[in-house]
């Protein structure tokens, strides 16, 4: 499961960097890489969104793994 979390973290970071590029420079890296192919860009955005949801689990992972003190 740790491998899946790391892969999802990479996708989430890529998504965050893409949003940063859009915000600062009005440049969409995903559309630039895939030549505005609507199907591929939707797949990439969907994967980033799913990975973001999975990463929510990482945020609260310490609650389930820490022993009660």
Protein Blocks (a to p, Z undefined) as FASTA:
>chain_A
ZZmmmmmmmmmmmmmmmmmmmmmnopafklmmnoopaklmmmmmmmmmmmmmmmmmmmmm
mmmmpccZZ
